[in-house]
């Protein structure tokens, strides 16, 4: 009914062409042809919901491939679900498009979403498409489910608990400045939400969150909300061979990795007798997990050298503003 | 832990000061101190979810009062829930802030949300706060609940059905260009989600949607998705005394009202024997409702003059791009 005022087709044609196909496996999305969608968690479950916005020039680069921008936007939200022990169901996408975004960009973007929908068994349930005079802005809201009361919170860490982290730390932060390493760049562009591990940690982890702003900054949230102190042994922080090859083994390199953003790994605590249970959960979910420290009485996060001395950290993580 | 790089407090201080108080009545929001929130619909119900983004310079003006920007952002989402017959529960807010936004703006913005939370019995469940080099951008995702299967869709209109619309049409579109009328300006800045009416229409309306892009454009969606033709009598389209005072009684004025955006009224269809039931629902929800037309076999939306002749409409609604 409405006519296009630019080279792009109308909002409605664009939704029909690129986004409606992504909602096919979700009956509650009504083919993206209604005002809203319907979501019901499985019996005995509740919904876990989270939203993250990504902005061109802040969270991704205009030159990044559109399919990886799409996948990153979806994955950072799925990573939140993973850290909460939630099984993903679907998502809503609010996309604000500047004039320079044309059909090939949108085609690649939608293709990226489709690939990740297959990989993580999620569907698009709805969204909003608008134009913006500013940078491309994406806001995704993701939905998952947990058995009633089973969401893993940030608030359950107790003195004596062990501290673990999944995967490796610092890759993405280095990838942003190391275009020569395909591995590190891919870790920046396409984080891996640790969904299988997150579900396996239900009933095991006492506290958990996803590491997005820097390992030490995010562990600080567990310390704050749980009212405890976290001691982290610098030498135990897992770094990839690629990152070690570029930045070496010095203390500065470790601090840099532990304070860089965009890891999207899971940091969690467990009671001290859970070490073997965690190892089994890690094996069962095919995800590396490393014990990096201990929960104590007190406050804050403290990074320790092999002699047990505190390493000063000027800036524990990414500063949003 | 992180330090501010501008005059604003850190992201975390800002959330604690302005947004966490808005989550107090929602236990599943965990005080906005976790990665995600938990939402469970009441027994026998399912969740209705919708998202809408609002951008400075597109959906609101930089000079608009911050509290009305907040309330409009929330209300346009609640309006979608209303049109679906859903009872609102809460919302997520992703807010992207340009540098010029300071503490007084945020205080007024949060105050506006708080006022509407009281008015509509909703809570903030979570969100995301980031900086942007572009215009202020808000994406709200709203959650409501309906009894299983009771969401009112766009797809149920049948030939013979009656067409209704709530409230008055064209006020907001005129308000954008009529700063001399407080009433019309307030209709642009602060739409009224017709929540009580929407719930009362469950089981009564055969199809429903909220009017945001223009009455005729949005009725076109019901026509498309239901596979029917809608005939609307121009003379029956309800316009406020304020709007009639400014734009008069001519056919052009009616067409302008019926194609202006931002009404956030509910347009719906019902079987022909439901006229009295609709009148009772309108009275019970204290919301004016006007019968404006008829569903027929065919396609599209057709605006008719008192003689039954079609009035040509060049542009049925707001064009997003």
Interface residues (C-beta under 8 A of the other chain):
Chain A: X1 X2 X3 X4 X5 X6 X8 X10 X11 X28 X30 X33 X34 X35 X36 X37 X38 X39 X40 X41 X46 X47 X48 X49 X50 X51 X52 X53 X55 X57 X58 X59 X80 X81 X83 X84 X86 X92 X93 X94 X95 X96 X97 X125 X126 X127 X128 X129 X130 X131 X132 X133 X134 X135 X137 X139 X141 X143 X144 X146 X148 X151 X153 X154 X155 X209 X210 X213 X216 X217 X220 X221 X224 X225 X300 X301 X315 X316 X317 X318 X319 X320 X321
Chain B: X1 X2 X3 X4 X5 X6 X8 X10 X11 X28 X30 X33 X34 X35 X36 X37 X38 X39 X40 X41 X46 X47 X48 X49 X50 X51 X52 X53 X55 X57 X58 X59 X80 X81 X83 X84 X86 X92 X93 X94 X95 X96 X97 X125 X126 X127 X128 X129 X130 X131 X132 X133 X134 X135 X137 X139 X141 X143 X144 X146 X148 X151 X153 X154 X155 X209 X210 X213 X216 X217 X220 X221 X224 X225 X300 X301 X315 X316 X317 X318 X319 X320 X321
